[in-house]
């Protein structure tokens, strides 16, 4: 049986040629984002956005929560995969970046499905829980500050319905999870959430060695 392939530029190009369906609206948003400081690093890969859309469709989600919006590429991918009556709540620390995405959400005719909440993500999620939002989401995508990943995971596990799916991004964190000298809060947060999910019998789990690491956790 073959081991994990190393993906170089040529093989990645082959994958994109035979799988990627990034239309003009998504491509324009990607280009706009790469012009921002750190934009290319912080934006999800096009393939990951397409994968998120597929997960929304496969789970037949009608309610999605996104922790960390940035310019809203992943937001757009998931919102498009929702049925017309679906809703997506996305939260970010600032309205500066989601305002960039709003233009493209409008172009894609999905802006009415999207609600942006601005503030500290942990506080927003706590408010959702206290307002009776437990078990109200079908899929939750976590892609915000890594130091708070363990907290976001516990909050998301309360907010997702039984049988619902948590998707945690950057769980390999540029390979820093293996570096014994990397003890910064972000790397520590990723390591902690990885260990917590591994040992958590409340969920079924699969860590995928694609992009920067994506972990799927299905609430039992």
C-alpha positions as CSV (number, residue, x, y, z in Angstrom):
1,X,0.0,0.0,0.0
2,X,1.3,3.4,-0.9
3,X,2.2,6.0,1.7
4,X,1.2,9.7,1.6
5,X,2.4,11.4,-1.6
6,X,4.5,14.5,-1.5
7,X,2.6,17.1,-3.5
8,X,4.9,19.2,-5.7
9,X,3.8,22.0,-8.1
10,X,3.4,19.7,-11.0
11,X,1.2,17.2,-9.2
12,X,-0.8,20.0,-7.6
13,X,-1.4,21.4,-11.0
14,X,-2.7,18.0,-12.2
15,X,-5.1,17.9,-9.3
16,X,-6.4,21.4,-10.0
17,X,-6.7,20.6,-13.7
18,X,-8.9,17.5,-13.0
19,X,-10.8,18.7,-10.0
20,X,-10.9,22.4,-9.2
21,X,-14.0,24.3,-10.2
22,X,-13.1,27.9,-9.2
23,X,-15.3,30.3,-11.1
24,X,-14.7,34.0,-11.9
25,X,-16.2,35.2,-8.6
26,X,-14.1,33.0,-6.4
27,X,-11.0,33.7,-8.5
28,X,-11.6,37.5,-8.3
29,X,-12.0,37.3,-4.5
30,X,-8.8,35.1,-4.3
31,X,-6.8,37.7,-6.3
32,X,-8.2,40.5,-4.2
33,X,-7.2,38.8,-1.0
34,X,-3.6,38.0,-2.2
35,X,-3.1,41.7,-2.6
36,X,-3.6,42.2,1.2
37,X,-0.8,41.9,3.8
38,X,-0.6,38.2,4.7
39,X,-3.6,37.5,2.4
40,X,-2.1,34.5,0.6
41,X,-1.1,32.8,3.8
42,X,-4.4,33.4,5.7
43,X,-6.7,32.5,2.9
44,X,-7.8,28.9,2.5
45,X,-6.7,27.0,-0.6
46,X,-9.2,26.9,-3.5
47,X,-9.3,23.1,-3.1
48,X,-10.2,23.4,0.5
49,X,-13.0,25.9,-0.2
50,X,-14.4,23.4,-2.7
51,X,-14.0,20.6,-0.1
52,X,-15.9,22.6,2.4
53,X,-18.7,23.2,0.0
54,X,-18.9,19.4,-0.7
55,X,-19.1,18.7,3.1
56,X,-22.0,21.2,3.4
57,X,-23.8,19.4,0.6
58,X,-23.0,15.9,1.9
59,X,-24.3,16.7,5.4
60,X,-27.3,18.4,3.9
61,X,-26.6,21.3,6.2
62,X,-29.0,24.2,6.5
63,X,-27.2,25.9,9.4
64,X,-23.5,26.6,9.3
65,X,-21.2,28.4,11.7
66,X,-17.8,29.7,10.7
67,X,-15.3,30.9,13.3
68,X,-13.0,33.2,11.5
69,X,-14.1,35.0,8.3
70,X,-11.1,36.9,7.0
71,X,-12.2,38.0,3.4
72,X,-14.9,35.3,3.2
73,X,-13.6,32.9,0.5
74,X,-14.6,29.9,2.6
75,X,-17.8,31.7,3.6
76,X,-18.7,32.1,-0.1
77,X,-18.0,28.5,-0.9
78,X,-20.1,27.1,2.0
79,X,-23.0,29.6,1.5
80,X,-23.3,28.6,-2.1
81,X,-23.7,24.9,-1.1
82,X,-26.6,25.7,1.2
83,X,-30.2,25.4,0.1
84,X,-32.0,28.8,-0.6
85,X,-33.4,28.8,3.0
86,X,-30.1,27.9,4.6
87,X,-28.1,30.3,6.8
88,X,-24.5,30.8,7.6
89,X,-23.3,32.7,10.6
90,X,-19.6,33.8,10.4
91,X,-17.7,35.7,13.0
92,X,-14.5,37.8,12.9
93,X,-12.6,40.1,15.2
94,X,-13.1,43.0,12.8
95,X,-15.5,44.0,10.1
96,X,-12.6,45.2,7.9
97,X,-12.0,41.9,6.2
98,X,-15.6,40.6,5.9
99,X,-16.5,43.9,4.2
100,X,-14.2,42.9,1.3
101,X,-16.0,39.6,0.9
102,X,-19.4,41.1,1.0
103,X,-19.0,42.5,-2.5
104,X,-18.4,39.0,-3.8
105,X,-21.2,37.4,-1.7
106,X,-23.5,39.9,-3.4
107,X,-22.2,39.0,-6.8
108,X,-22.8,35.3,-6.1
109,X,-26.4,36.1,-4.9
110,X,-25.9,34.5,-1.5
111,X,-25.5,37.5,0.7
112,X,-28.9,37.0,2.2
113,X,-27.8,33.6,3.6
114,X,-24.8,35.1,5.4
115,X,-24.8,36.9,8.8
116,X,-21.6,38.4,10.0
117,X,-21.0,38.9,13.7
118,X,-18.1,41.1,14.8
119,X,-16.2,40.6,18.1
120,X,-14.2,38.2,20.1
121,X,-15.1,34.7,18.8
122,X,-15.2,33.1,22.2
123,X,-17.6,35.7,23.5
124,X,-19.9,35.4,20.4
125,X,-20.0,31.6,20.8
126,X,-20.7,31.9,24.6
127,X,-23.6,34.3,23.8
128,X,-25.0,31.8,21.2
129,X,-24.9,29.0,23.9
130,X,-26.5,31.2,26.6
131,X,-29.2,32.3,24.1
132,X,-30.3,28.6,23.6
133,X,-28.2,27.9,20.5
134,X,-26.9,24.5,21.6
135,X,-27.2,21.8,19.0
136,X,-28.4,24.3,16.4
137,X,-25.8,24.0,13.7
138,X,-25.2,21.2,11.2
139,X,-21.6,22.1,10.4
140,X,-19.1,24.3,12.1
141,X,-15.8,25.4,10.5
142,X,-13.1,26.6,12.9
143,X,-10.3,28.8,11.3
144,X,-9.5,31.6,13.7
145,X,-6.7,32.4,16.2
146,X,-5.0,29.1,17.0
147,X,-4.3,29.9,20.7
148,X,-8.0,29.6,21.4
149,X,-8.6,26.5,19.4
150,X,-9.2,24.3,22.5
151,X,-11.9,26.7,23.7
152,X,-13.5,27.1,20.3
153,X,-13.6,23.3,20.0
154,X,-15.5,22.8,23.3
155,X,-17.9,25.6,22.4
156,X,-18.5,24.3,18.9
157,X,-19.2,20.8,20.3
158,X,-22.1,22.3,22.2
159,X,-23.4,24.3,19.3
160,X,-23.3,21.5,16.7
161,X,-26.2,19.0,16.6
162,X,-25.7,15.3,17.3
163,X,-24.5,13.8,14.0
164,X,-23.2,17.2,13.0
165,X,-19.7,17.9,11.8
166,X,-16.9,20.0,13.1
167,X,-14.1,21.0,10.6
168,X,-11.0,22.3,12.2
169,X,-8.4,24.0,9.9
170,X,-4.6,24.2,10.2
171,X,-4.2,21.2,12.5
172,X,-0.7,20.6,11.1
173,X,0.1,24.3,11.4
174,X,2.9,24.6,8.8
175,X,4.6,21.5,10.4
176,X,5.2,23.4,13.6
177,X,3.3,20.8,15.6
178,X,6.5,18.6,15.3
179,X,9.0,21.3,16.3
180,X,10.0,20.9,19.9
181,X,11.3,24.5,20.0
182,X,7.9,25.9,18.9
183,X,6.2,26.8,22.2
184,X,4.3,29.9,21.1
185,X,0.6,30.1,22.0
186,X,-0.7,29.3,18.5
187,X,1.3,26.2,18.1
188,X,0.5,25.1,21.7
189,X,-3.2,25.7,21.0
190,X,-3.1,23.5,17.9
191,X,-1.2,20.7,19.6
192,X,-3.7,20.8,22.5
193,X,-6.8,20.7,20.4
194,X,-5.3,17.8,18.3
195,X,-4.7,15.8,21.4
196,X,-8.1,16.6,22.8
197,X,-10.0,15.6,19.7
198,X,-7.9,12.4,19.5
199,X,-8.9,11.4,23.0
200,X,-12.5,12.7,22.9
201,X,-15.0,9.8,22.7
202,X,-17.8,12.2,22.1
203,X,-16.8,12.4,18.5
204,X,-15.6,10.3,15.5
205,X,-12.4,11.8,14.1
206,X,-10.3,11.8,11.0
207,X,-7.3,14.1,10.5
208,X,-6.5,14.7,6.8
209,X,-2.9,15.5,5.7
210,X,-4.1,17.9,3.1
211,X,-3.6,21.7,2.8
212,X,-2.3,22.7,6.3
213,X,-4.1,19.8,8.0
214,X,-7.9,19.5,8.3
215,X,-9.5,17.6,11.1
216,X,-13.1,16.3,10.8
217,X,-14.9,15.5,14.0
218,X,-18.5,14.2,13.9
219,X,-20.4,14.6,17.1
220,X,-21.8,11.2,18.2
